Every structure is written in C-alpha cells, then in structure tokens.
Amino acid sequence: MAEGGVARAREAYERFAEAGEMALNAFEASMAQTFEGWRSVMGSSRETAHQLSESNGAGARRMREQWEAAGARLYNAFEDNASHTLAAMREIGHRMLVASDTNIRANLDFAERVAKAADAREVATLNVAFLQEQARRLTDQMVDLHQTTSRLAREAAARTETP
C-alpha cells in the first residue's frame, strides 16, 4: 500500500515538473515577444522622425540623426542589460530547479526504500543514511548556488564598470 502511494506521489511530481518547465518556456517566449515589440516601436518612431525631418530641411535632419543615434544607444544598452539580467535569472532559476528536483527525487527514492524495509531497525538505518546524504547534497547545492550568484554579480559589476 505504501509503495503505491509513493508511486502516485512520483507521478504527480513528474506532472508538476513538466508543467513548471512549460511555464518557464512560456515566460521566455513572452519576453522574446516583448523585445520584438520594443524593436518595432523604436523602428516606427525612427520612421516618423525621418518623415518629419525630410519636410523641415537640413537642421532638422541633423537633429533627427542625433536623436536616432541617442535612441539607438539607449535602446541597445537597455536590451543588453535586460538580456544579461534575464540570462542570469534563468541560470539561477535553472540551478534552483535542478536542486529541488534532485531533492524531491531523493525523497521519493527514500520513501520507496522505507516502504520496502523489513523492520524498524532497517528503517532507522535508512533514515540515518538518507539524512547524511541529504546534508551533503544540500551543502553542495548551497555552495554551487553561492558560486553561481557570486560569478554573475562579478560579471554584472564588470559590465557596469566598462564604458
């Protein structure tokens, strides 16, 4: 009976993990569409400025060119920063998802072993081994997450220091 419950829990988790991955992919697709929308807005604004300057002579043309150049620099800087931020968030999120998936699967594996245990002594032995493994796993995951966030923070700081 306990083994059946563990199997159902594992199946439910698999569906949950698949839904989470689908949601993450949908978010990334949405962000890509947002950037594409911003690009088209910048293009239509540039076209409008171009049409206006054509009708008002050379001074307006120079002003339009300067405005376009400043707008392009601003947009490119914004897009660059946003893409770096999203990439960093994705990397951290991915590492967190992998860690939580690993931990959940380890718990489900442990539950299966406990369900098959012959007696209380075997359950106690399994519990001690699981807690030791889990402590090592959590420590490794925290070290990995700390190293990742530190590296991403250093990269972000280096980008802001570069003119």
Buried (B, 14 or more C-beta within 10 A) or exposed (E): EEEEEBBEBBEEBEEEBEEEEEEBEEBEEEBEEEBEEBEEEBEEBBEEBEEEBEEEEEEBBEBBEEBBEEBEEEBEEEBEEBEBEBEBEBBBEEBEBEBEEBBBBBBBBBBBBBBEBEEEEEBEEBBEEBEEEBEEBEEEBEEEBEEBBEEBEEEBEEEEEEE
